[in-house]
Amino acid sequence: MRAKIAYIIMLAFLFSHEVDAALRHEWRVLPLTSFLPDDIGRQVFIWAHVPLFAAILLFNDRTGLRFGLAIFSLVHFGLHWGFRNHPAYEFNNLSSWLIIGGAGLFGGLYLALVRRRPSGGQIGPQVF
Protein backbone atom coordinates (compact mmCIF):
# COMPACT_ATOMS: atom_id res chain seq x y z
CA MET A 1 0.00 0.00 0.00
CA ARG A 2 2.84 2.43 0.77
CA ALA A 3 4.41 1.73 -2.61
CA LYS A 4 1.08 2.51 -4.32
CA ILE A 5 0.81 5.84 -2.52
CA ALA A 6 4.40 6.77 -3.40
CA TYR A 7 3.76 5.86 -7.05
CA ILE A 8 0.54 7.89 -7.28
CA ILE A 9 2.20 10.92 -5.68
CA MET A 10 5.11 10.56 -8.12
CA LEU A 11 2.66 10.50 -11.04
CA ALA A 12 0.86 13.55 -9.66
CA PHE A 13 4.19 15.40 -9.56
CA LEU A 14 5.09 14.28 -13.10
CA PHE A 15 1.69 15.32 -14.50
CA SER A 16 1.90 18.65 -12.65
CA HIS A 17 5.38 19.16 -14.04
CA GLU A 18 4.05 18.87 -17.58
CA VAL A 19 1.57 21.67 -16.90
CA ASP A 20 4.47 23.76 -15.56
CA ALA A 21 6.61 22.69 -18.54
CA ALA A 22 4.07 24.11 -20.99
CA LEU A 23 4.09 27.41 -19.09
CA ARG A 24 7.90 27.45 -19.06
CA HIS A 25 8.37 26.69 -22.77
CA GLU A 26 10.16 23.38 -22.27
CA TRP A 27 10.03 22.63 -26.00
CA ARG A 28 12.67 25.34 -26.44
CA VAL A 29 15.14 23.19 -24.46
CA LEU A 30 14.33 19.70 -25.79
CA PRO A 31 16.59 18.58 -28.65
CA LEU A 32 13.67 17.22 -30.73
CA THR A 33 11.65 20.45 -30.58
CA SER A 34 14.07 23.28 -29.83
CA PHE A 35 14.55 24.12 -33.50
CA LEU A 36 10.82 24.56 -34.15
CA PRO A 37 9.12 27.96 -34.25
CA ASP A 38 7.40 28.67 -30.94
CA ASP A 39 3.82 28.17 -32.15
CA ILE A 40 4.64 24.81 -33.72
CA GLY A 41 6.93 23.69 -30.86
CA ARG A 42 4.20 24.44 -28.32
CA GLN A 43 1.61 22.45 -30.28
CA VAL A 44 3.95 19.50 -30.82
CA PHE A 45 4.86 19.53 -27.11
CA ILE A 46 1.24 19.66 -25.94
CA TRP A 47 -0.14 17.12 -28.42
CA ALA A 48 2.70 14.66 -27.77
CA HIS A 49 1.45 14.40 -24.20
CA VAL A 50 -2.01 13.11 -25.21
CA PRO A 51 -0.80 9.64 -26.28
CA LEU A 52 1.85 9.67 -23.55
CA PHE A 53 -0.68 10.31 -20.77
CA ALA A 54 -3.18 7.90 -22.36
CA ALA A 55 -0.56 5.12 -22.40
CA ILE A 56 0.44 5.81 -18.80
CA LEU A 57 -3.18 5.69 -17.64
CA LEU A 58 -4.10 2.74 -19.85
CA PHE A 59 -1.17 0.55 -18.82
CA ASN A 60 -0.83 1.87 -15.27
CA ASP A 61 -1.39 -1.58 -13.78
CA ARG A 62 1.81 -2.99 -15.31
CA THR A 63 4.75 -3.36 -12.97
CA GLY A 64 7.27 -2.64 -15.71
CA LEU A 65 5.65 0.69 -16.55
CA ARG A 66 5.52 1.74 -12.89
CA PHE A 67 9.14 0.72 -12.40
CA GLY A 68 10.20 2.50 -15.60
CA LEU A 69 8.39 5.71 -14.67
CA ALA A 70 9.98 5.66 -11.23
CA ILE A 71 13.44 5.33 -12.77
CA PHE A 72 12.53 8.04 -15.28
CA SER A 73 11.57 10.39 -12.44
CA LEU A 74 15.13 10.12 -11.11
CA VAL A 75 16.73 10.49 -14.56
CA HIS A 76 14.37 13.39 -15.23
CA PHE A 77 15.66 15.25 -12.17
CA GLY A 78 19.20 14.73 -13.45
CA LEU A 79 18.27 16.01 -16.91
CA HIS A 80 16.79 19.17 -15.42
CA TRP A 81 19.90 19.64 -13.32
CA GLY A 82 22.04 19.24 -16.42
CA PHE A 83 19.98 21.69 -18.48
CA ARG A 84 19.67 24.32 -15.73
CA ASN A 85 22.21 26.61 -17.46
CA HIS A 86 20.71 26.26 -20.94
CA PRO A 87 19.86 29.74 -22.29
CA ALA A 88 16.19 28.80 -22.89
CA TYR A 89 15.71 27.05 -19.51
CA GLU A 90 12.89 28.66 -17.50
CA PHE A 91 12.50 26.28 -14.54
CA ASN A 92 14.42 28.73 -12.36
CA ASN A 93 11.98 29.04 -9.48
CA LEU A 94 11.24 27.19 -6.26
CA SER A 95 7.85 25.89 -7.37
CA SER A 96 9.23 24.23 -10.51
CA TRP A 97 12.12 22.66 -8.61
CA LEU A 98 9.81 21.37 -5.85
CA ILE A 99 7.67 19.68 -8.50
CA ILE A 100 10.68 18.20 -10.33
CA GLY A 101 12.33 17.15 -7.06
CA GLY A 102 9.07 15.79 -5.65
CA ALA A 103 8.70 13.48 -8.65
CA GLY A 104 12.25 12.24 -8.17
CA LEU A 105 11.85 11.84 -4.41
CA PHE A 106 8.64 9.83 -4.65
CA GLY A 107 9.95 7.83 -7.60
CA GLY A 108 12.98 6.89 -5.50
CA LEU A 109 10.74 6.08 -2.55
CA TYR A 110 8.59 3.85 -4.74
CA LEU A 111 11.67 1.99 -5.97
CA ALA A 112 12.93 1.56 -2.41
CA LEU A 113 9.56 0.20 -1.28
CA VAL A 114 9.16 -2.29 -4.14
CA ARG A 115 12.71 -3.59 -3.69
CA ARG A 116 12.13 -4.45 -0.05
CA ARG A 117 12.14 -8.11 0.84
CA PRO A 118 8.48 -9.21 0.86
CA SER A 119 7.20 -11.45 3.62
CA GLY A 120 7.68 -15.09 2.77
CA GLY A 121 11.40 -14.80 2.16
CA GLN A 122 11.31 -14.18 -1.57
CA ILE A 123 13.30 -11.36 -3.08
CA GLY A 124 11.65 -9.30 -5.79
CA PRO A 125 9.36 -6.41 -6.47
CA GLN A 126 6.61 -5.88 -3.98
CA VAL A 127 3.89 -4.25 -6.00
CA PHE A 128 0.49 -2.94 -5.14
Kinemage of the C-alpha trace (Angstrom):
@kinemage 1
@onewidth
@group {chain A} dominant
@subgroup {mainchain}
@vectorlist {calphas} color= white
{ca met a 1} P 0.000 0.000 0.000
{ca arg a 2} L 2.841 2.430 0.775
{ca ala a 3} L 4.409 1.733 -2.614
{ca lys a 4} L 1.079 2.506 -4.322
{ca ile a 5} L 0.805 5.840 -2.523
{ca ala a 6} L 4.400 6.769 -3.402
{ca tyr a 7} L 3.756 5.861 -7.048
{ca ile a 8} L 0.543 7.887 -7.282
{ca ile a 9} L 2.199 10.924 -5.682
{ca met a 10} L 5.115 10.562 -8.117
{ca leu a 11} L 2.658 10.499 -11.035
{ca ala a 12} L 0.855 13.553 -9.663
{ca phe a 13} L 4.186 15.403 -9.556
{ca leu a 14} L 5.086 14.283 -13.102
{ca phe a 15} L 1.691 15.319 -14.498
{ca ser a 16} L 1.903 18.654 -12.653
{ca his a 17} L 5.384 19.159 -14.040
{ca glu a 18} L 4.048 18.868 -17.578
{ca val a 19} L 1.574 21.675 -16.900
{ca asp a 20} L 4.469 23.756 -15.561
{ca ala a 21} L 6.606 22.687 -18.537
{ca ala a 22} L 4.068 24.109 -20.988
{ca leu a 23} L 4.085 27.408 -19.093
{ca arg a 24} L 7.897 27.455 -19.058
{ca his a 25} L 8.372 26.695 -22.766
{ca glu a 26} L 10.163 23.377 -22.272
{ca trp a 27} L 10.025 22.627 -26.003
{ca arg a 28} L 12.671 25.339 -26.435
{ca val a 29} L 15.143 23.186 -24.465
{ca leu a 30} L 14.330 19.697 -25.785
{ca pro a 31} L 16.587 18.582 -28.646
{ca leu a 32} L 13.669 17.216 -30.730
{ca thr a 33} L 11.645 20.446 -30.576
{ca ser a 34} L 14.070 23.283 -29.827
{ca phe a 35} L 14.554 24.121 -33.503
{ca leu a 36} L 10.817 24.562 -34.154
{ca pro a 37} L 9.120 27.955 -34.252
{ca asp a 38} L 7.402 28.674 -30.940
{ca asp a 39} L 3.818 28.171 -32.150
{ca ile a 40} L 4.645 24.810 -33.725
{ca gly a 41} L 6.927 23.694 -30.863
{ca arg a 42} L 4.198 24.445 -28.324
{ca gln a 43} L 1.612 22.449 -30.279
{ca val a 44} L 3.951 19.495 -30.818
{ca phe a 45} L 4.856 19.527 -27.108
{ca ile a 46} L 1.241 19.660 -25.943
{ca trp a 47} L -0.141 17.122 -28.424
{ca ala a 48} L 2.704 14.664 -27.771
{ca his a 49} L 1.447 14.403 -24.205
{ca val a 50} L -2.007 13.113 -25.211
{ca pro a 51} L -0.798 9.636 -26.278
{ca leu a 52} L 1.853 9.673 -23.554
{ca phe a 53} L -0.682 10.312 -20.775
{ca ala a 54} L -3.178 7.902 -22.364
{ca ala a 55} L -0.559 5.116 -22.399
{ca ile a 56} L 0.439 5.805 -18.799
{ca leu a 57} L -3.181 5.692 -17.643
{ca leu a 58} L -4.102 2.736 -19.851
{ca phe a 59} L -1.167 0.549 -18.815
{ca asn a 60} L -0.830 1.873 -15.272
{ca asp a 61} L -1.386 -1.582 -13.775
{ca arg a 62} L 1.811 -2.989 -15.313
{ca thr a 63} L 4.747 -3.361 -12.968
{ca gly a 64} L 7.266 -2.635 -15.709
{ca leu a 65} L 5.645 0.693 -16.546
{ca arg a 66} L 5.524 1.744 -12.888
{ca phe a 67} L 9.139 0.719 -12.399
{ca gly a 68} L 10.200 2.500 -15.604
{ca leu a 69} L 8.391 5.712 -14.669
{ca ala a 70} L 9.976 5.664 -11.228
{ca ile a 71} L 13.440 5.325 -12.772
{ca phe a 72} L 12.534 8.041 -15.277
{ca ser a 73} L 11.567 10.386 -12.436
{ca leu a 74} L 15.133 10.124 -11.109
{ca val a 75} L 16.731 10.492 -14.558
{ca his a 76} L 14.366 13.391 -15.235
{ca phe a 77} L 15.662 15.246 -12.168
{ca gly a 78} L 19.199 14.730 -13.449
{ca leu a 79} L 18.273 16.011 -16.905
{ca his a 80} L 16.792 19.165 -15.420
{ca trp a 81} L 19.902 19.645 -13.319
{ca gly a 82} L 22.041 19.241 -16.424
{ca phe a 83} L 19.981 21.691 -18.479
{ca arg a 84} L 19.674 24.324 -15.727
{ca asn a 85} L 22.209 26.607 -17.457
{ca his a 86} L 20.713 26.265 -20.940
{ca pro a 87} L 19.862 29.740 -22.289
{ca ala a 88} L 16.189 28.800 -22.888
{ca tyr a 89} L 15.709 27.048 -19.506
{ca glu a 90} L 12.887 28.659 -17.502
{ca phe a 91} L 12.500 26.279 -14.538
{ca asn a 92} L 14.417 28.725 -12.361
{ca asn a 93} L 11.981 29.037 -9.476
{ca leu a 94} L 11.237 27.194 -6.257
{ca ser a 95} L 7.852 25.892 -7.371
{ca ser a 96} L 9.235 24.232 -10.515
{ca trp a 97} L 12.118 22.659 -8.607
{ca leu a 98} L 9.811 21.374 -5.852
{ca ile a 99} L 7.668 19.675 -8.501
{ca ile a 100} L 10.683 18.195 -10.327
{ca gly a 101} L 12.333 17.153 -7.060
{ca gly a 102} L 9.065 15.791 -5.655
{ca ala a 103} L 8.697 13.480 -8.646
{ca gly a 104} L 12.253 12.236 -8.169
{ca leu a 105} L 11.852 11.844 -4.408
{ca phe a 106} L 8.641 9.831 -4.648
{ca gly a 107} L 9.954 7.827 -7.605
{ca gly a 108} L 12.979 6.890 -5.502
{ca leu a 109} L 10.743 6.079 -2.551
{ca tyr a 110} L 8.591 3.845 -4.740
{ca leu a 111} L 11.674 1.991 -5.971
{ca ala a 112} L 12.925 1.555 -2.413
{ca leu a 113} L 9.561 0.204 -1.283
{ca val a 114} L 9.164 -2.291 -4.140
{ca arg a 115} L 12.712 -3.595 -3.690
{ca arg a 116} L 12.130 -4.449 -0.051
{ca arg a 117} L 12.136 -8.107 0.842
{ca pro a 118} L 8.485 -9.205 0.858
{ca ser a 119} L 7.201 -11.454 3.620
{ca gly a 120} L 7.679 -15.086 2.770
{ca gly a 121} L 11.400 -14.801 2.158
{ca gln a 122} L 11.315 -14.178 -1.571
{ca ile a 123} L 13.304 -11.356 -3.076
{ca gly a 124} L 11.654 -9.305 -5.795
{ca pro a 125} L 9.364 -6.407 -6.465
{ca gln a 126} L 6.606 -5.883 -3.978
{ca val a 127} L 3.888 -4.247 -6.004
{ca phe a 128} L 0.490 -2.941 -5.140
